[in-house]
Each structure stands twice: as C-alpha cells, then as structure tokens.
Amino acid sequence: MKKLFLISSLLISSIAVSAQQLIPVKPRILISTDIGGTDPDDNQSMAHFLMYNDLFATEGLVSSPSYGYGSKQNILDMINLYEKDLPKLKKHAKDLLSPDSLRVICKQGRQGAAPFKGYTRATEGSDWIIRCAQKESNQPLWILVWGGLDDLAQALHDAPDIRNKIKVYWIGGPNKKWSTNSYVYIVKNFPDLWFIEANASYRGFITNDKLPGKFNKDYYDECIRGAGYLGEDYIKYYDGKVKMGDTPSLLYMMDGNPDNPQRESWGGSFEKFTHSPRVIFDRATTLKDTVPVYAIIEFRIKGPEISIPSDSVCFTLTVDKQNWDGFYLGNGKYAVRYAPKATAVLTYKITSDIPNFPEQTGEFVVNNAWPGKMNIDDYKLGNNWYTDREDINLFEGKWQGSKTVSKWRKVVLQDWAKRWEWLK
C-alpha cells in the first residue's frame, strides 16, 4: 500500500517533530458538514481540506445542515474555486484529486434536525455513508462530523452493521444543541461505537484576533491575501480571521496514529469517558438547579391528550434567544431536549398554541463540569468513547482540553502558509 509521508515543511521546529509521526496509509474519510448553515467557519475548513486532500482517501462530502439553509451546492461552490486554483496546486502536490472526482462524492443529507426519536427517512447522504462504510477494506471509514449527527444517526438506524466499520470524530459543543435527538439516538442505541466527542478542544485552533502577528489577526494579510481564488473567497468569512473550528478533525487524521486518541495530536488529545450526562426535569426549574455543560437537558411535560401523531412538533422551548421544537409523545406526554454550549445562567420559556397546555418559565445554572459525576439518568457508554481532557491545566479560559490543540496551531498555520504561497 502506498506510503504517505508528511511534507518536509512540517519539520520546522522541535516541537513539531515531537508530535508528528509518519502516516502509513492515506486514511479513508467522509466529511459531514453543515457548510452554508449555522456557521461560515465550515467554508474556511473546506478550503483547508481541498488544499490538503492529497493526504486522504476521501470517500464522501455530505451536506448535513441540522439548522440553517446549507446544501450540497455550498460544497460544490468551494470545489469550483478549487478547480480554478488546481493547476498551481498540482505543481507541488501531484496527488490532489480532480474536481470531478470530488463532485461525484458530494451528497445531500438531511436539512433540519431530526425529530425526538432521532431519525426519520433515509437521505442521499445517509445512504452514501452506508455505502462507503460497507466497502471491503482493511481500514475503518473515518466519519468527520462538522455539524449535526442526523445523517450519521439515520445511517446507523438503517444499517446498524456499520457500527464496527466506522470511527467518528465529532466537533460537538455548539453543534450538539442542533442535533440533540440524533445524538441521544446514537448514545442510547450504539454505546459500542468508536467515537470522539470534541466539545471544546477544537477551540484551540481559533485565532485570537485581538493579538497582532502572522499567526493571529494578521494571518490573512500576511499569508493568504493574493493567493488564488480560494484566497479571494476566504476573506468573506469572519473578515479572513482564522476560526476553522472543524479543522482539528482533519488535523487529527494528518498526524500520527488516529487509532489512539489518547496520544499527542494536532487534532487534540482525548480521554475515555463512560457516561454521557442527561438531566431530566418534569417541573419548572430554579437557580437551585445546576446542569453540566454539553449535557442533554430533557424537559418533560404532562398535558392534554390530543389527536396528532406521536413525534409531532407542537410546542416551543425558547432559551438563550433561540427556539427549539418540542414534541408530542402520545398519551398527554410532551418532551423537548436542549444542550448548553457554555457555562451560563439561562432563562427559558415553554409555550404552545394547544388549549390548556401547561406553559412554564424557569431558569437554571450551567457549570463547567464535563462529564461530571454520574447520575441515574445518564447514558452509559462503551469502551471506545473519548472526549476533552479534564485536566485543569489544559483549559484555555473555560474551554476544556483546548491547549491540546492550540499548542500545535502555529506549526499547522506555518505549513498551510506554504501551500498558500503556491497560489501566489
């Protein structure tokens, strides 16, 4: 099998050498992205992927916007820019994929979050995940999820046998609140899955745009400006400031042995966890109620029995200036899920147009204990679930494990700067 050696420019400092290892084969990857949906940092990360796609055996690019208006066309638009820059890139990286070979693996996934049960109907994207996962290979298919988990949950529901053929690196955190129902379906039904849940470590790659210098707010001006069509496009997202919160999933695949999440890696270093926190409230909450950050918060309500199908949207949870769908479960039972993305004191309101529905308001405290102590309602996990390291010395501010990524950001951006130079 063809050997893949990391480019020599990566050996620019002793700290880089200590983390890097040769990658024996190109890892099989499929990217599920909400590009065009909630956050334009996916466009930045897609540009990074396209300029480095020679390092991967790429099998799928799936549009999976749990929220917003993203679609497959947003991926195709980025490939169109890449096509214009490819002649210059190819002079330096011969294995870069053709635009048409990338277009043919672009698939449309679910647009919008899954209902309470966590799945609905197959999509082109979920079917493609199954097809790729079921290929004969001595390698796993790495599914890098940059947004919601809805298409992954659908694929697992429709073909549960793929559980032993895939490994998942998920950029969680804010993305978790967009796909609480599909997340619950996965942790509840596939606790034996191999899964990295990066809720905060990825933040170590986001530029501190208050600091001057080539590797902070001046990176665009010093390294990207004037670099081809992809460079011209990059300024459209956060004024060119490097956010790229999804890129650590790619960096993880570029550096060393991805089968060992507990090692040092450009994409973070993780530790096992055995339970995914869930807190259930069947009453209005007060400031005496505290929940872990990133936990699944489930509000259950007893109300009037109505004649609508189970899993129908029929009420609204408003929290942190956003609205979330609540569902009828049948027999006068209602429920809605939410996942807080950061420490906070949150006030919420539950409302409905249903006559005699027991509307309520409340508040609760979100602490920084992830995953925290186990309680009876938590989801028990298998032996291959990993998340951000709890070591307080690896926090940056309130972001758990962030230093396991930020320590490599400079060397990664230095290497990317060399590829941008190819386009000038």
N, C-alpha and C positions, 0 to 999 in steps of 0.2 A: 504494500500500500504506500502511496506517495507520501514522503516526509514533508512536513510543513515547518519551516524554520522561521522564527521571528526575525524581523528585519533588523539589520545591524544597528540602525539608529536608536534602537531601544536600549542599547548597552551604553548609554551616555553617562551613567553615574553608578556608583557602587550600590546605592540603594535600589536602583532598578535591577541590577544583576541579582541581588539577593532575593527578589521576589519572582523573577522570571524563570521559567523553565521551557524547554522545547515542547511544542505540542506535537505528539507523534502522528496524528492524523487530523484532517480537517473535520471538526465536529459537525454533525448533522443538526441544523437548526431550522426552526419555524418561528417566525415573529408574528405575534398577535398584537395589533396596535390600534389605539383609538385616535390616530392621526386625523386632524380635522375636527375633532370632538371637543374635549374639555380643555386641552392644554396644548399650545403650539410647540412645546418642547419636543414633541414627537417628530416634528419636521426636522429639528436640529439633529436628533438621534438617527433619523432616517438618512440624513446626509452623511453622517459618520459611518453608518452601516454600508451605504453604497460605495463609499471611498475605500472601504476595507473588506468588501465582500469576497476578495480573493482568499481570505483566511478561513472561509466557512464553506461547508456543503449545504447551501441554502435550499430548502425544500418547500417553503411556503411563506407568503406575506399576506396575512389575513387582516381585513378591516373589521375590528370588533369594538365599535363605539357604544359603551353602555349608556352614554349620555352625550348629547350634542348631535351634530349633523355630519360627522365624519363618514367617509365612504371609501371604497376601493379606488375611486378616481383620485383621491388625495395621494395615495401611494403612486399611482400611475403618473401623476404630475411631477413627482420627485424623480421618477425614473426618466421622464422626458428631459429633465435638466441634466441628469447623469449622462444620458446619451450624447448630449452636446459636448460634455467635458471628457467623454471616454477616450477619444484619440490621444489626448495629452496624458491621461492617467495610464493608458496601456503601454506607453513608452517605458514606464517604470515598474508596472505590475502586470505581467503578462496573463495572469490567471483571472483577471477581473471578468465577471460574467457579462454576456451580451445583454443589451436592453430587452430583447425579445424573450430571452430565457427567463428574465425576471418578470416580465409582464405575464407570461403564461402561468406563473405560480401565484399571481395575485388573485385573491378570492374575497368575496363579500360575505361577511359574517353577520351576526345579529346586530341590529340597530336599535338600541334601547335595552334597558335592564330586564333580566328575566323576572317572572312573577315569583310569588312566595315559595313555590315548590322548587325553584332553582333551574328549571329547564322548560322548554316548550316544544318547538319543532326544529328539525334539522335545518341547517343553512348550508350554503355553498362552502362557507368557511369551516363549519364543524365537520362536514363530510370530508373536506380536504385534510383536516387534522387526522381523522381516522385512516384515510387512505395512506398518508405518509407514515403514520405510526405502524401500520400493518405491513410495511415493506420488509422483505427479508434483509436483515442487516446484523452484523455483529456489534453494532453501535446503537445506543439509545437515540431516540429523537428528542433533542432538547427544545422545549417549547418556552420561548422567552415572551412573557406577557407584559406588555407596556400599558395596559388599560384594564378593562374588566375581564372577568373569568367566564363570561357567559357562553362563548363558543367552546371553551375547554370543558365546561360542565356538560354542555349538550353532547359533545363527542364522547365523554365518559359514560353518559347515560345511554347513548345509542350503541356503544361498543365497549362495554366495561373491560373486555380483554386487553385493551391497550394500556391498562394501568401499569403493566410490567414492561412496557416497551418505551415509555416516555419518562423524561425528567423535566421538572418545571422550575424555572426561575421567574418569580413574580415580583414586579415592582408594586408593592401594596400601598400602605399608607393612605393617601387620599383616594387612590383607585379602589380601595376596599369599600368605601362608603357607596360607590357607584354600583357595586356588584355583591352586596351582602348576601342576597338569596342564592346566587350561584356558588359563592364561597361556602356557605353553610351546606349546600348540597354536596360539595366535594369533601369537606372535612367530615361530614356525617357518614357518607357512604363509601369513601375511599381513604380511610385512615392509613392504609398501607402504601399510599402514593409516595414517590420521591419528590420532595417539594421544598424549595427555598422561598420563604416569605420575607422579603426585604421591605420592612415598613419604614425604616428611617436611614439605614446605612447608605442608601443611594444618594442621600442629600450631600454627602461628602464630595460629590462631583460638581455641585452647583457653584458657580463662581461667586466670590464675594465682590459684588460690583461696587462696593464702597472703597475698595483698596485699589490704588493705581498699579500699573505694571502689566507686563506682557501676559501674565497668566491669571489676571483678574479682569478688571473692566476694560483694559486696553487690548485684549486678545484679538478682537475683530479687526481693529485698526492695524495692528502690527503683524497679524498672521493670515487674515482671511481677505481683507479688502483687496479687490482687484484679482481675485482668484476664481476665474471662470464663472459659469452660470450658477453653480451651486453656491459659490461665494456671494454672488449678487443677490441670490434668494435669501441667504442666511440672515441678512440684516433685517428682514421682515419680522423676525421672531425675537421679541424682547430686545429690540434695537441692537441685535447682534451679541448681546450678553450671553455667555455660555450657561444655559440651565441644564438641558440634557439629562434629566433625572432618570431616563430609561437606559442610557448608555452603559451604566455599570453591568447590565445583563450581558451585553456584548463583550465588555472588558473581561468579565469572568470567563468567557469562552476563549479569549485570546491568550490567557496567561496560565500556563502550567496544566495541572490535572483537575478538570472540573468535577471529577467524581468525588473529590474530597473538599467539601465546603468549609471545613474547619481550618484549612491551610491559609497562609497569606495569599492574597489575590488582588489584582487590580479591581475586581468587581466586588470586593468585600470579603470578610472572614466571618463565618457564622457558627452558631452553636445549636445543638439539638434542643427542641422543646417538646414536651409530652402532652400538653393540653392547650387548646385554643379557647381563650376566655369568652364566656357568654353570661350576660346578666339579664334576667327576666323580671320585668315589672308588670304587675297586674293592678296597679294603682297609680295615682298621681305621685310624682317624686318631689323631694325637697332637697335642700342643700346638705342634708344629712346623708344623702345617697351619693356614693362615690363609685366610679367605674374605671377600669383600666383603659388607657389609651389603646386604640385599634381594636378594642373588644367588640363583639357583636352585642348590641343592646336590642332587646326584643320587648316591645310594648304589646301586652295582650289585653284585650277589652271584651267585656261581656255586654252585648247589646241586643237590639231587637232581631228576631228571626225574620229574614227577608227572602224573597224568591228570586235570587240571582245565582248564577253558577259559582261554585267554590273557586277560589283563587281570582275572583274578580276585584278590580280596583274600585274602592267605594269610599275611602276617606283619605285624609291628608295629614301627614306629620310635618310641621314647619319647625325647623331648628337651624340655627346658625345661618339665617337668611336664605335657606333653601327648602324646597318642598319635596317630600318623599311619599311615594304611593303606599297606601295601606290596603290590606286585602281582607275579603270575607272568606272565612274558612268553613262556613256552614254551621248550622245549629246555634246561631246567635253569637258565634265566636269570630273575633276580628284580631288582626295582628299586623305589625309593621316592624321592620328592622332598620337599624342605623349603626354606623361605626364611626366614632370620633377620630379625627386625623391628628389631633394635637391636644396637649393639656389646655384646659379651659374650664370656665363655669358657663354652662349652657342652659338657656331657657327654651322651652318648646311649647307648642300648641297642637292639639289634635282636634280636627274639625271634620264635619261631614254634612251633606245635604239630606241624609237619611233621617226621617222623622224619629224623634225620641232617642237619637244616638247620643250616648253619654260623652259629650265633648269634655276635654280637660286641658289644663295647663300645668306646667311643673318646671322644675329645674334640677340640675344635678352637676356634680363635680367630676371632671376627668383628670385622673392623676397620671403620673409618668411611669407606672409600674407595668411593664410588658415583659412576659405574660402574667407576672404576678403569682400570687398563691392560688392553688387550685380550689375551685368550689364545685358543688354538686352538679351545677348546670353546664359546666364546661364540656367542650368536645374533646374526647380522648384521642390522641394521635399515635401513629405507629412509630417505628424506629428510624424513619428517614425524613423527618420534618425538621427544618432548620430555620432559624430566624436571627435577628440582630443580636449581637453580643451584649450581655447585661453589664459588663464591666464598666463602672462609672468613669474610668479613665479613658474610655473610648467614645464617650459622648462629646459632641460639639454643641454647646448650649443644651437644648432639650432633646437633641436628636441622637438616639441610641445607636451605637455602633458606627457613627458617621466617620470617625477617624480611620476606620479600616479601609475606607475608600479615599478620603481626602489626602492621605499620605502619598498616594500614587498619582494624584491629579496633575501635578506639574510634569512628570515624566510622560504621561499619556498625551498631554497637550503639546509637549515638545515634539513628540513623534508625529502627531497629527499635523503640526505646523509644517513638517517636511512634505507631507502629501499635498497640503495646500500650495506649497511652493511649486509643485509640479504643474499647477494650473495657471501660473502667472507667466 
